[in-house]
Amino acid sequence: MSQSDPIADMLTRLRNALAVRRDWVVVPSSKIKKAVAQVLKDESYVSEYQVVKDGVREVLRIHLRYDDNNQPAINGLRRVSKPGLRVYVTKKELPRFYGGRGISIISTPQGMMTGQEAWRKGIGGELICYTW
């Protein structure tokens, strides 16, 4: 099976798992997906993630976070930069998303980080997605 956008596939799997209130979701592993999962964990959108060996390949098992009323910590995910149209931002163009309540995930030369971290460090990069 060929995928043209593995990050969008990961975000869709997360959205679908949250919609049916799953405890965890399995996603094929890659370096960039691990980095996105780490940012989501650091910002408390997911409780944890593990790299699990599934036969020959590795998969990410992402444990989703819910509050006491069984409402998900992630209310939305939106892919911004796509393979057909890459979106790059400079330090001055870094977006504040959802009134400052959401985060933007930026791929920078110093690694994957939130838009706020990139702004503090004074660097720009590729705008991967928004999460709120």
PyMOL commands that set and color helices and strands:
alter all, ss='L'
color gray80, all
select helices_A, chain A and resi 6-19+31-42+91-93+98-100+115-121
alter helices_A, ss='H'
color red, helices_A
select strands_A, chain A and resi 24-28+46-54+57-64+77-79+88-89+103-108+111-114+125-131
alter strands_A, ss='S'
color yellow, strands_A
deselect
rebuild
show_as cartoon
